[in-house]
Amino acid sequence: MDLRFKEMHRIEKNLKKVPKSLKMLSLAFLIYTLSWGIILPFFSIYIHSIIPSYSQVGFIISLMSIAAAVVSVVMGDLIDKVGRKKIILFSFANYLIIGPLYAMTHSINMLILARIYNGIAAVGIWVPSITYVRDISPRNRRAEYIGYFYTASSISYCVGPLIGAVLVSMIDIKYMFYMLGVGAFAASLIIMKIPDSVKPKRSMMQGMKDVFFKDRLMGKGIKDYMKEKSLGVKITFVSFLSKMSSALLVMILALYINSIGGSLWQIGIVYFVVYLPFVFQFAFGEIADHVGAKKMLALGSVLSSVFFAALFFSTNIVSILIFAFLVGVGFAIISPVISIYISKMAGRNRGEITGIYGAIDEIAAFTGPILAGLIADMYGLNFAFVLAAIAMSVVVMISAKV
């Protein structure tokens, strides 16, 4: 008990040392992601009400990610030139349009437009923000700071589904999309009060010219990323397979629960327990710094693989609740570990490398729903969990060689 008390006291002490700028950035993201967390569990069900085919649902969901993948590398290079804060604020402003665009959607074409626009704006928020955290993080506390930042959004994704379950039973989900603009506006007011983490080298227009002409668009970023060769290839596969599997889970889980007669409340509770472990990423990041990233990667990937397989056999809400929670624990352990490796590779060009990593993540998030939809149409929704279990088994094997 004394050891546990000392450990809790140490974590509490470290929390007090977190810089004010990180606390404010995390608060901004807590507000922004809460607006998405309210909608997320019911999003695939909403799209399925417009589009009957699971493969088409997967395609629509994945469009955001493929748009984001194209922009991520360019964005990473751009923020190294013009700074982080300016891009974040500009991207938040776009949500004042994106929210109403989703709300007015009543056709496939409108959904396609909304998802692509959303993907581009999201990159302008996440890539510079994660880079900002890496900028201000001491080398020996990088995973801890990144875990702290991600914990804020994880709290929103925990609370959001419960709030969403109440709201969606009272009002049409279309009206809930207006909250995206409200959340982004509130978050931008907080971002305005924090200093940029780097001094801008170029204006916005000069930076864009450099990215497209001097750096030959994506060529320079990819070249810098691949300098790490062996580590870069392994982490690329780990990141891709993990993100693909988590994107698959987010899409399929609600549809599967709905298909076996689950209520909106039950869907909200299941998504709550999936994201609950992510609240403790701060602690997982600290543990990884102390016991080693390799061991934590192995543990997280084993948990995810085993309990994805268990979800295939689940036919009642209690077993789904338990197994989904344990899959979430696995991903919550893996997430800060990947960030440790990416930070080691980043060097001075943190934005550029973060952009490449973001592009890989987004391609994976595109692949997951596409494959999940195709498998669901051909064999059934629960067979998508088998694909995720196999993917995470590969991560287990890679973790032994990282």
N, C-alpha and C positions, 0 to 999 in steps of 0.2 A: 504493500500500500504506500509506503514511504517513497519507493522508486516511482510509482505512478504519479504521486503528488508532485514530486520534483520535476518529472517530465512535463506535467500540465503547467507547472509554474514557469518552466523554461519557455514553453510555447507561448504562454501569456506574455512573458517578458519580451519575446521576439516580436510579438504582434505590436507592442507599443513602440518598437523601433522602426516599424514600417513607415517610410516617408509619407508626408501629407499628400503629395501629388499622386502616389499610388492609391491611397485611400479614396481620394476624390475621383480618380479614373474608375476605380472599382465600383464606387457608388453610382456613377453615371451608367455603367454597364448593367448594374443591378436593375436600374429603372428601365433602361432600353430593352433588356432581355425579358423583363417581366411582361412587357406588352406582347412579345412573341411566345413566351411560355404559356400564356393564357390560351393561345390559339393552337399551338403545335400539336397537342394530342389528337385534335379533332380535324386537323387539316386534310389528312388523307381521306377521311370519311366524307368531308365536304366535297373534295374533288371527285370522289367516287359517285357522289350524288349527281354530278354533272356529266361525268364520263363513266360508262359502264364497265370498261375493260381495265383489269388490274395493270396490264402492261402499259396502257395509255396513262393511267394514274402515275405509274413509276416514271414515265417519260416526262410528264408535266412537272413532277416534283424535282426531277434531276436537272431540268433546264436551268434552274438557278445556279446549280453547281458548275455546269459547263461554262456558263457565262462568267462566273467568278474565276474559274480556272484560267480562262483566256486573259483576264485582266490582272490576276494576282502577280505574275512576274513583272509586268509593266509597273504595277502599283508599288511593288517593293523597291524597284530602282528609282521611281519618282519620289518617294518619301525620303530617300537618302539625299535628294537634291533640294527639295522644297520644304522639308520638315514634316513632322507627324501631325501636329495640331490642326493645321490649315486643312489638310485632307479629311481629317475626322469630322470637322465642323461642316464642310461642304457636303460630305456624304450623309450626315444626319439630316441636313436640309431636304434631301431628296425623299425622305420618308413622309414628308408632308404631302407628297404626290402619290407615293406607293400605297399608303393606307387606303385612300379613297379609290385608287385604281383596283385594288382587290375587292373592295366593297361593291363596286359597280360591275364586277365580272359576272357574265352570264353565258359565256361561250368559250370554246377551246382557244380561239384566237386571242381573246382578252387574257386568258390564263397564261398563254405563252408570253405575251408582252409583259405582263406583271412579273412573272418569274425571272425573265431575263433582266429586266430593270432592277429588280430586287437583288439579283446576284451581283450586279455591277456595284450597286450602292453598298452592299454588305462587305465587299472586299475593301472598300474605302474606309470602313470602320474597323474591321478586325485586324487587317495587316499592320496599319500604322499603330494601333493600340497595343498589340502584342510586342511590336518592335520597341515601342515606348517603354514597356515594362522591362525588356531586356537591356535597354539603354541605361536605366537607373538602378539595375540590380548589381550588387557586388558579386564577384565571381563565385564566392563560396556560399551565396544565398540565392542564387539565380532560380533554382527549382522552387524554392520556398516562396519567392516573390511571385513567380508565375502561377504557382498553386493558389496563392492569395487572390490574385486577379481573377482566375477562373472560378474560384469559390463564389464570388459575388454573382456571376451569371448563373452558377449552379443553384444557388438559393432561389433565384427567380424561376428557374425551370422546375424546381420542386414545388414552390408555392403556386406558380402559374396554373398547372393542370387542375388543382383543386378549385381555384377561383373560376377558371374556365368552365369546369363542370357545372358550377352554379349558374353562370351567365348564359351558357349555351342552352340550358333548360328553360331559360326565361326569355331570351331574345334570339333573333336570327344571327347566326355566326357572321354574316356579312357586316353587321354593325360593329362587331368586335374588332374588325380590321382598322377602324378609325383610331384605335388605341395605339397603333404603330406610330402614327404621326405625333400623338400626344407624348408618348414615351421618348421618342427621338428628340423632340423639342426640349423636354425637361432635362434630358441628358446633355444636350448641347449647352445649356445654361451653366452646367457644372464644368464642362470641358473648357469653357471660356476663361475660367478662373485659375487654370493650372498653366504653368510655363511649359514651353516646348522642351523636349529632352535634347534636341540638337539645334544648332544655329543654322537656319536655312542658307544654302549656298546659291540658290537660284530662285527667281520668281516662278510662278506657276507656268507661265508660257515658256520661259527659258528651259525649265525642267522638262517639260513635255517634248520640246525640240531635241534636247539631249537624249532622252529616252528613245525616241523614234529614229533619230538619225545618227548621232554620235555613238550610242551604245548598240545600235542595230537591233532595236526592239528587245527581244528576249535573249539574244545570243550571249551577251556578256554575263547576265545572271546565271544562265545554265552552265556556262564555262566555269564560273567561280564555284558553283555548287558542286560540280563534278571533280573539283580539285581534291576533294576528300576521298575519291574513288571507293575503296572498300567499305568504309564506314558509311559514306553517302548512299551507296547502293543498298546496303542492309537496312538502313533507317528509312530509305524510300519505300522498301517493301513492307516494313513494319507499319509505317504510317499509312500506306495505301490500304493494306488489308484490314487494319484496325478501323480506319474511317469508313471504308466500304461496309464493314459489318455493322457499325453503329448506325450508319445511315439507313441500312436495310431494316434494322430493329425499329427505328423511329417510324418508318413508313408502315411496316407490316403489323406491328403489335396491336395498334388500334383497330385495324381492319380485321385481324384475327379474333380479337375479343368480341368485336361487333358481330362477327360471323357465327360465334357460338352462343349468342344471345346476351352478351354482357351489356350492362347499362353504361350511360355516359359517366356516371359517378365512379363506376368500377374502372373505366378507362382512365379517368383522372387520377385515381388512387395508384394504379399500376405505374403510370408515368411518373408520379410522385416518388415511388420507391426506386425506380430506375435511376432518377437523377439525384436521389438523396446521398449516395456515396460520394458524388462529385463535390458536395459541400466540404468534404474532408480532404480535398486535393492538397490543401495547404500542408496538412500533416503528412500525407503520402509523399509530397515533395521533400519534406524534411527527412523522412525515413530513407528515401532514395539517396539523399546527400550523405547519409551516415552509413547505410549498409551496402550501398552500391546499386547503381541503376540497372545493371544486368540481372540481379536477383529479383528486383521488383518487376522488371519486364516479364520474366519467366512466370512469376506468380500471377500477375494480372492476365496474361494470355492463357494460362491453364484454366483459371476460373471462367473466363469468357467462353472458351472452347467447350468445356464440360457442360456448362449450364445452357448454352445455346442448343446443344444436343438434347438436353432435358426438356427444353421448351417444345421440341418437336412432338413429344409424347404427352404434353399437357393438354387436358381437355376441361379443366375447371379453373375458376378464377383464383383459388387459393394457391394451387401449384404454379400457375402463371406468375402470381405475385411474388412468390419465393424465388423462383428461378430467374425472373427478370431482375429482381434486386441483386442477385449474385452476379449476373452478367454485368450489371451496372458497377458493382464493386471492382470487377476486373478492368473495365474501361477506365474507371476513376484512378486506378493504380497506374495504368499504362500512360495516360495522358501527360502527367508532369515528367515522366521518364523520357518520353520522346522529346519533350522540350529541352531537357538536359543535353541530349545529344545534338539537337539542332543548334543550341546555344554554343556548344563546343566548336561547331563547324562555322559559326557565323563570322567570327573575327570582327573586322572593322565595318564590313558591308552588311550590317544586321538587317536592314530593310530589304536588301536585295535577296539574301538567303531566306529570310522569312517569306518573301514573295514566292520564291521557288517552292518552298515547303507548302505554302498555302495553295499553290496551283496543284500540287500532288494530292493534297487533301481534297480539293474540290473535284478533281477528276475521279477520285475514289467515291466521293459523295454522289457523283453522277452515275457511276457504275453500279453502286449498291441498289438503288431503287429500280433501275432499268432491269437488272438481273432478277430482282425480287418479283417484279411485276410479271415478267415472262414465266418464271417458275410457278408463280401462283396461278396463272392462267392455265398452264399445262398440267400441273400436278396437284395444286392446292396451296393455300397460304402457309401452312406449317412447314412445307418442304423448303421454304426460303431459309428457315432456321438451320437446316442441314448445311446449306452453302456457307453460312456464317461460321458454323462450328468447324468446318473444314479449313476455312480461311484463317481462323484463329489458331488452329493446330499448326499451320505453317509458321505463324508468328512464334509459337512455342519453339519450333526447331531453329528458327533464325536467332532467337534470344540466346541460345547456347553458343552462338558464334560471334555475337556482337562484341 
